[in-house]
Amino acid sequence: MKTCNETISLNLTECTSSRHETLEVGVEQTVGQIRPQIIESLGLSETDFGGDPVTWVLYNESDPSRQVLSDTDLVGDVLKEGETIMTVPNIIGGGILYELI
């Protein structure tokens, strides 16, 4: 049973693999709650060159199905100690949303 004070350490990377960090988070936090910490830890921009907002999609790199981590997922339910979260920007082109992966 996981306790509310329990934490796990996660590896972070962005889609080009040029940035890597480690972050310790609570297992009772949601992915949405830790998203800002991930973006800040990796030094990712929240806006593009034109000033438009960038939405970062989070994946568990260890999961072969590459399911997007939902903001409502509890960390302790979808991630394990030492797993890697990959950040990928959503790109909108011609009115169609693309995810780079």
N, C-alpha and C positions, 0 to 999 in steps of 0.2 A: 504494500500500500504506500502510495506517495504522500508525503506530508506537505503542508503549505509552505514550509520553510526550505524544502528540498530544492536544490539547484542542479543544473547540468551545464557542462561546458560544451559549446558548439563552435565549430570552425565556420568561418564565413569566407566567401569568395564572390567575385562578380564575374559575369559571363566571359570576360576576356582572360580571366585567371591572372590578371596583373596585380590584383590586390587580395591580400589574405589577412585575416584577423581572427582572434578568438574572443568569444563573448560568453560570460556566465549569466544564465537566466533562470528564473523560477519556473518549476514545472507546472505551476498553477496559473501562470500567465497565458494569455492568448497570443497567437502569432501577431495579431494586430497591435497588441501592446508592446511587443518587442521590435516591431518593424522600424520605428524611428531610431532605436538603438543600433540596429543593423546598418541602416543607411548612414548614420553618423560615424559608426566605427569604421566603415569602409571609405568614408569621405566622398560619398556619392552625392551628386547634385539633385536637388528636388525640382529643378527647372532645366529646360534645354537652352540652347544658344539664343533662341528667340524669346525666352522668358516664359514659355508655356510649361505647365506642370508636367513632371515625369512621374509615371506610376511604375514602381518596381515590383515585379512579380517574384515571389519566393518559391524555390523548389528544394526538396530534400535530395541532394545529389546522390545519396546512397539508395534512393528508391528507384528501382528500374522502370517503374510506370511513369515517372516524372510528373506526378500529380502536383498541381499548384497547391501550395499551402494556403488554406483559407484563413482569413483574419479571425474567424471565430473558433478555430482549432485550438485546443489546449496543447501547450508545448509538450507536456508529459505524455500526451496521447499519440502524438505524431512524430516525435523526435526522441532519439536516445543519445546518451553521453557520447561525445566525440564525433557525432555525425556532422556533415557539412551542408550548410544552406547556401545555395547559389542564387544570386540576384540577377534578374534579367529585366531590362526596360521594355515596357510595352511601346510599340511603335505604331502610329496610325498613318496609313498611306492610302490616299484616294477614298477616304471614308471607311476603310476596312482596318480592323485592329489586328495587328500581327504580333506574335510573341517570338522573340529571338531565342532559339535554343538548339 
